[in-house]
Amino acid sequence: MAQKFDSCDRRILTFPAVRPCESISPATLLGSLIPLSRNICNFQSKHFATQRRNSREIIRQVSILLMFFEEIRDCNSVVSHSLILCLSELHLSFQKILFLLEDCTRDGARIWMLTKCEFLASQFRMIIRALATALDVLPLSLINVDFEIKELVELVLKQSRKAEFEPDPDDKLASKRLLAILNQFEKGIEPDLNGVKRVLDYLKIKSWSECNMEIKFLEEEIAFSESSNCNEREVPFLSSLVGFMSYSRGVIFEALDDQNSANRVDARCSMETHFSCLNPEDFRCPISLELMLDPVTVSTGQTYDRSSIQKWLKAGNKLCPKTGERLTSTELVPNSILRKVIKKFYANNGISLSKSGRQSRDISQTAVPGSPAAAEAMKFLSRFLSSRLAFGTNQQKNKAAYEIRLLAKSNIFNRSCLIKAGSVPPLLKLLCSTDASTQENAIAALLKLSKYASGKKLIMARGGLLSVLAVLEHGLSLEARQSAAATIFYLSSVKEYRKVIGETPEAIPALVELIKEGTTCGKKNAVVAIFGLLLWPENHQKVLEAVLAMLAENVEGTLAILHTTALHLITAILQTSSSQTAKEYCASTLLSLCINGGVEVVAVLAKDSSLMPRLFSLLTDGTAHASKKARSLIKIMHTFHETSSLRWMSSAAPRAQCIQER
């Protein structure tokens, strides 16, 4: 009954041990108990931030019993019923020991384990008592093993009976210091940094990435508690710990040692870039179009994410969303194979299912702080980061911008604190940085802050629109440009800002350009930003001009335009518009249509007597780009008029007439 124990499949501080069945054979039982014991003994080489003494003692006792189990296996002696009963109870206790040791050494859970030092000691105590009870029924005199082994087993029995397994005094002292710091935060008192460092040093949290790992774990615990409506009383305390660790990450640790973390901040947009041989579309729910976390199969054989199909069924729908067939049953069968594939992929790419699951958390819950201590810690941290943005070194400014990017990602209260602390103006100044990382972090931070009402207002009031547009046009990385496009979208959610953005000549052309050149996420951001601007009617023509110019750059787009009345619309705009940008777009579009559409398009344009004067005026009055396009068009027109081949003209006439009629 070899059992695999996967700590990722269970919640921390839960012990889902399975009792061996009564009919199990001795060989099978020993075949499972021996590797289980070895797994426990392997923890001797692992670091225990807390429970060091208790862990060391229980591992020592298991290592002695491991020798006993191996002796029984090697001697091939007759195994009595009482021995099987003892080994079964030991197997159950050893499972719990393994779970407990996994939790005590779990990455990211050090501070949580410190606060649970009393509970953990009681768990050690309960397990060792169960171990002593199991050894009480051990018929040691009837077992054919060496005398020395028997003596060691008897020693384990005596020690397990009287073992205290009390909380480590050092753990209790460190926990007391931590609680004192949280109490200071709650009272609005900024703690002494030496005291903060003392707690972190005790837990061996020595880097930014280790601190960040603790925050991620605590946030996962909060999300789980809120979604499952269990341990809700722990949520405020967990929030206080997040506040403490966030403060520590921002203030104590100067260097960002996790170079890949920035690439994972906005994983939702760029998730597909993590896939290699696997197609990410296979993992998407047909209803939500999001990556599935809990895939289930319905009676038609189609697979959906559980939460999505449950909402569909709850709304009274009886048909399969994908096939339209009537569902013969509402039973949802877990697609365990697909879930394992997704889980395996996530593990190979450093993405956790729990992390992905947090994306669906209701962000409105973060409008208020999780606890008074968390609130005050965030206020202190916001002021510190804003000061670093304004007066720090270049490295400190970059790190502060990155911290704000993280803190404001999915927490409304954090955004409010950061804006009130004055972080927006210095972030806007960083947009002109020549360092790609600094610019990317600054625009990503502003993107998160622009989701907050006062953040939008402050960006516009400080003249930040032009800075954001400069990044959109000439950003040092595509990631920076896509963040700028998303920022434009959030700014355009305010009615009066749509007009201002639309009237800024650079805005719409830059968004259209990103649609052509950007990443998948960048293109999506640009499209939704354009959609936001279209909510202002006066922006319709500007968007149309830009989109037509883009479509005309390839043959397929040209053919699509020629099958409509758009050609006459373009020449009309060129003649009547007072906007230099509009005229430039028209000239660019007409040139692309001539190049891709050939003589048919040229023949139609050549008959428009008003076109040439407009093109000549662009040579002198237009922008440099418009002048260049006009010059090329004039050259094409002259070449056409100078060509007197009747064969060419006669073959072009029917198609030209067709275009005119359309």
N, C-alpha and C positions, 0 to 999 in steps of 0.2 A: 504494500500500500504506500509505495513511495509517493510522498506528497510534495508539491512545489509550493513554496511560500513566496508570494509576490506582495511586497509591502505597498506597491503602487495601487493595488486593488482594494485596499481597506483604508478606513479613516484612522488617523493617528489616535493612540490610546484606546484602541478597541482590540479585543483578543478573541477572534472567532476560531478558537481551537476546536478540532473535531476528534471525538473519542473513537478509537479503533473499534471495529465491530467485534462482537463476542466470539465469532467463529474464525477469527483470523489465525493463521498458522504462525507458530513461533518463528520460523525462518523469515516470513514476510514481515513480521513485527520487528525483529532485529534488523532486517534489511532496511527498514525505514528509520528506526531509532538511532542506528549508528551514524548515518550521514547527517541526521538532524542534530546529534550531539556534536559532530565535527563543525557544523555551521556555527553553533554556539561558541565553540572553542576558538573559531577564527576571529571572534570579536576581541581577542586578547591584543591584537595589533591595531585596533581602531581607537580613534580619539573619543573620549567621553568628556564632554564639556561639563556635565553634572553627573551625579550618582556614580562617581569613580570607584569609591570603596565598595559599595553594594554590588556593582557590576563585576568588579574584580573577584569578589568572594563567590558569587554564584557561578561564574565561569570556572573557577578553580574546582568547585564541587562537581560540576558537570564533567570536567576533564577526567576526574577520578572515576566517575561512573562510566565514562566512555571505555576506559580500560576494562572495566568489569563486563560490559556488553561484548566487547571483542573477545574476551576470554570465553564467555558462554558460547559464542558462535564457533570459536576454534576448537573447543573441547567436544562439541557434538554430543553433549550430555542430554539425558532425558529431561524435558521441560515439563514441570508440573503445572496444574491449573492455577495454583496460587502464584506461581512465578509469572505466568501470562497475565494474570490480573494486576500484579505489581508493575510489569513492563508497560501495560496499557495505560495505567495511571501516570507513570513516568512520561510516557509519550505525550499525554495530554498536557502535563506540566511543562515539558520541554518546548512544546509549541508556544505556550504563553511566554516562556522565558525568551524565546527567539523574537517574538513580537515586541516584547518590552525592550530588548537590547537594540532592535532596529529603530525604535522610536527614540531611545536615548542618544543614538548616534546619527539621527536623521539630519541631512543637510537642510539648513534653514529653520530648524525647530529648536535651536539652542535656548533662546530666551524664553520660549513657551515652556520648555522642559524645566528651566530654572524656576519659573513661577509655579510649576507643578511638583516641586521637590517633595513635599509632604505626601501627595497622592502617589508618586512613583515609589517612594519608600514603602508605603503601605502595600503596593502591588508586589514588590519584592518579598515583603513579609508574608503575604498570602500565598504566593507561589512556593516559597520555601517550606511553609507549613504543609502544603499539599504534597510536596516532595517527601517530607518526613512521614506523613501518613501512608504514602505508597510504600516506602521502605519498611514500615512497621510490619507489613504482611509478607515481606520477602523471606522465603525459606532458605536462608543462607547456608545452613548446615547440610542441606540436601543437594547443594549445587557443587558440581565437581570443577572447582577453580582453585588456583594457588592460594595458599594460606595468606600471603602478603596482600593479595587483592581483597580477600575477605576482611582483613583488618582495616584496609582503607575504606571499604564500603561501610563498615561499622562506625568508623570515624566520621564519615559524612552524615550518617544517621544521627549520631550524637550532636554534631555541630548544627544540623538543620533543626533539631528540636529546641535548642537554646539560642539560636541566632537571633539577634535583635533587629538588624536591618533598619536602623533609624536614619532619618535624613542627615546627610553630611553637614557638619557644622559650618563648613565653608560655603556650601550651597545656601544654607539659611541666612548667612551673613550677606552674601551677594544678593539674594532675593530681597532682604531687608533694605539694602542700599537702593535697589531698583524701585521698590515701592516708595521710598522717600523722595526719589527724583520725580516720580509720577505725581506725588502729592504736591511737590513744588510747582510743577507745571499747572496743576489744577488750581492753585492759589495765584497763578499769574506771576510766579517767580522763575526767572531763568536760572537753571541749575549751574553749578560750577562745572566747568568742562573736565576738570580732573576727576570729579566724581563719576561723570559719564564714562570717561575712559577706563576707570577702574572696573566698572561693570563689564564693559566690552572686553577688556583684557582678560578678565576671569573666564569669560566664555570663549576666549581665543578667536574673537571676531576682529580680524586684523586688516581687513581690506574693504573697499567700497563694494565689491561684488559679493562678499560674504554678508555684508550688511543688507544689500539689496535682496539677497536670497531670503533673509529673515522676513523682510517686508512682504515679499511675494507669498511666503507660506502663511503669514498672519492674515493677509487679504483673502487668501483662499479659504481659511477657516471662517472668516466673517461671512463670505459669500455663501458657504455651505450652511452655516447656522441660520442665516436669514432665509435661505431658500427652503430649508427643511423644517423651519419653525421649531428647532430644538436648540437647547443651550442658549436661548436668547439673552439670558442674564450674563453670559460671558462676552457678548458682543461689545458692550461698552469698554470692558477691560481689554479685550483684543484691540479695540480702536486706540486705546491709550498706549498700548505697546507699539502699534504702528506709528503713532505720533512720536514716541521716543526714538524708534529706529529711523524714521524719516529725518528727524532732527539730527541724529548721529550721522547718518549718511551724508547729509548736506553740509554739516559744520565740521565734523571730526576728520573725515577722509577727504584729502585734497585731490588725490589722483584717481582717475577713472581707469581701473585695471581691467575691466571687462570691455574689450575693444569691439565685441560683436553685439553688445547690448543695444546700442543705438539702432542697429539694423532690425531689431526685433520689437521696437517700440510700437510701430504701426503695422504689426504683423497681419492685421485683417486685410489691408489693401494688397500686401505683397506676399501673401501666403503661397500663391502659386509659384513664386520664384524658388521656394524650398523644394519643389518636386523635381525629381530627376526622371527616372524611368516611369514613374506612376503619373497618371493623368489626374490632376486635381478635380476635374469635372466629374469624375466617377465618385467622388466623395461628397458631392453637393446634393442637398435635399431638393427634389423637384418643386417643392412648395416654397420654401424660404430662400432657396438658392445659396444658402450658407453651408459651410462644411458640417457634415453630420457628426454629432457627438455620441448619440445613442440610436443607431440605425435599427429600424424594425421593418418587418415585411407584412403586407396585408394580404387578403385572400386572393387578389389578382396576381400576386407574385412581385409587385412593385415594392421598392424600399424607400422609406422616408425617415426623416429624423422624428423621434418619438414625440417631442413637444409640438412639432408642426402638424403631424397627422392627428394628434389628440385634439388640437384646436379646430381642425377641419371637421372632425366627427362631432365634436361638441356643438358646432354651429348647425347641426342637423343634416349635414351632407351625407348622402348614402352611396355616392359614386366614387370610383377611384379617380383622384385628381389628374393622373397622368394618362390613363387609358380611357376614362369615361365609362368603364364597365361598372355594373352594380356590384357592390360589395356583398358577398354572401355571408360574411361574418365581420364583426368589428374587432375580432381578436388581433392583437399585435404581437407577432412572433419576433423575438430579438434576433437580429442578424449577427450572430456572434463572430462569424468568420470575417465579415466586413469590418466589424468593430476592432478585431484583432489587427487587421491590416492597417486600419487608420491609426490605431494605438502604436503599432510598430513603426509606422512612418513618422509619427510625431516624435517618438523616442529617438529615432535615428537623426532627427533634425533639430533636436533640442527644444521641442515644443511640447507642452504638457496638455492633456485633455482638460485638466482643471483650469489651466490658464485660458484655454479657448472658451470654456464654459462661462468664465466671468464676463465675457463680452456681452452676454445676454442679460446681465444683471441690470435691474432698473436703476439707472443713474440718478433718478430723482431722489432716491434714498440718501444720496450724498449731499443734498442741499443743506443739511444741518450736520454739524460734527458728530462723530460717534460717541464722544465723551468730552467733558470740560477739559481734561488733560490734553486730549488730542487737539482740541481747538486752540489752546494756548501755545502748544508746541508748534503748531502750524503758523501761528502769528509770529512767533520768534524766528522761525525758519524763513518765512517770507521776507521779513525785514533784513535778515542776514544776506539772503540771495540777492535782493534788490541792491544792497550796498555793494556786493561783489560785482554786480553788473556795471555799476557806475564807477567804482574806484579800484577794482581788482586788476591783476595782471591779465594779459591776453588768455593765458591758460585758465585762470580763475573765472574769467568772464564766460569762456566756453563751457566750463563745468557747471557754472550757475545756470546758464541757459538750458543745459541738458537736464539739470535737476527740475527746473520749472516745467520743461517738456514732460517729464515723468509725472510730476505731482499734479499737473492740470489735466492729464489725459482723460481721466474718468471720474473726477471728483469736483463737484460744483462748489463746495465750500472752499476747497483749495484755490480754485480760480478766483473766488472773491477776495481771499486773503492776499494773494499775489498781486492782484490789480490794485487793491487798497494800499499795499506796501510800496507801490510806485515802480513796478517791474516793466510796464509797457514802454515808457520812453527810452530807457537804455536798451531794451530789446530791439526797438526800431533802429537805433543807431548801429547795432551790430549787423544789420542787414547789408550794410555796405562793406563788411569785412572781406578781406582777400583770402581768408582761410575758409575752405569749403565746409569743414566740420562746424565751425562757429556759425557760419551763415545758415547752414541746414538746421542746427539746433535752435537758433534764434527764430527762424520763420516757423518751425514746427511748434515752438512754444507759443508764438503769437497766434498760430492757428487754434491751439487749444483755448487760449484766452479769448479769442474772438467769438467763441461759442457763448460767452457770458455777455449779457446786455451792456454792462458798463465797459466791457472790454472792447466791443465794437465802437462804442461812442468815443472812447479814449483814442483808439487807433485813428479814427477819422479826424478827431479834433486836433491831434498832434501832427496832422499832415502825413500820416503813415501810409495812405493809399498809394502815393507815388513810390514810396520805398518798396512796398509789397509788389507793385507792378514792375519795378525794376528787377526784382528777383524773378518774377514770372517770365520776363523777357530774357534776361541775361544771367540767371542764376548759375552758380558754379557747379551745380549738379542737378540732374533730373529730379532727384528727391526734393531738393529745395524748391524747384519750380512747381512740382505737383502740390507741395504744401501751400505755396503762394496761391495756386488756383483754388484750393479748398478754402483758403482764407477769404478770397473774393466771394466765394459762394456764401459764406456765413455773413459777410458784410452786406451782401445783396438781399439778405432776408429783411433788412430795414428798408421800407418803401422809399424814403428820400435818398438813401444811399445808392439805390439802383440807378437813379437819374444821374447822380454825380459820377458813378463809375462808367455808365454808358457814354457820358459826354467827354470822358478822358480818352483821347485818341488811341493811346497804347493798349487799352484794356482788352477789347474784343479781338483785335488782331493777335495779341499775345496768347489768348486762350485758344484761338483757332490753330495757331502754330503748335501749341502743346498737344492738340489732338493728333497732329501729324507726327510729332517727334517723341512724345512722352511714353513712359511706361504704361502698362495696362491701368494701373491705379491713377497715373497722371492724366490719362485720357478720360477716365471716368470723372475725375475731379473737374477737368476743364468743361466737360459736357454739362455737368450739374451746375457749374458756375454760369455757363451761358443760359441755361434754363432759368436760373434765378434772375438774370438780367432781362430775360424776355417778359417777365412779369410787369415790366414797365413798357407800355406800348411804343414809346418813341425809340426804343432800342431795336424794334423788329427789323427795320430796314438795314440798320448797321450790321446786325447779325447775318441777315440774308446776303448782303454784299460780301461779307467775309467768307461765308460758307460757299457761295458760288465761286469765288476766286479759288478756294481750295479744291472744289470739285473739278474745276476746269483744268487742273494741272495733270490729270491723267485721261486716257482715252475713254474709259468707261464713264467717267464723270462728264466728259464733253458730250458724249452721245446722249446721256440722260438730260443734259441741259438743252440740247438741240431738239429733243422730242417734246419740249414745252415751248412756251412763248417767252422764255427767259432772255433770249438773245435781244429782242426788241426792248425788253425791260432794262437790260444793262446799258444799251446805247442811250436810252431815254434818261437814265440816272446820270450818265456822264454829261449830258447836255444841260440838265436842269439843277443838279445838286450844287450847293455852295460849299460842301465839305471837301477839303483837300484829300482826306482819308478815303472818302467814298469814290472820288475821281481816280485815286491811285488803284483802288480795288477794281474799278471798272476797266481801267487800262490793262491791269494784270490779267483779269479774266478774259478780256477780248484777245489778248496776245496768246494765252493758253488755248483758247478755242480755235484760233487760226492755226496754231502749230499742230494740235491734235485732230481738229476737224478738217483741215486741208482746204482745198480750193472751193468747196461748197460754201464754207463760212466766209471766206474772203470775197467771194462773188456777191454775197448778200450785203456785206459791209461796204463794198465798193460802190453800191448803188445809193448809199446814204450820203447825200451831198453835205450834210451838216457835220459829219464825223471828222473830216480832215481838219477843219478850223479848230475844233475842240482839241484835237491831238496836238496841233501846233501851239495852242495856248498852254498846254501842259509842259511844253518844252521850256517855256520861260517862267510860268507861274507855279508849276507843280513842284512836288518834293523831288529829291534826287532820284528816288526809286521810280516815281511816276514818270519823270522825264525820260528815264532809260527805257521804260516800257513803251511810252509814246513814240520814241525814236524808232524802236523796232517795228511797231505797227505801221508807222509812216513808210518805212522801207518796204514792208510787205505790200502795202497799198500801191506804191509806185511801181514795184516789180510787176504787180498784177496788171496795172494799166498799160505798162510798156509791152506786155506780152500780147501779141495780136494773133496768136494761133487760133484759127476758127475751130479746129478740131477740139482743142482744149475747152473753149468757151461753149461749144455746142454740147459737149458731154457734161459740162457743169451746170448748164441752164436748168434742166429738168429738176435736179436735186435742189438747186438754189430756190426754184419756184416752190418746191415742197416745203422748204424751211420757211419761206416767206408766208405761205398760207397758214402754217402752224402758228 
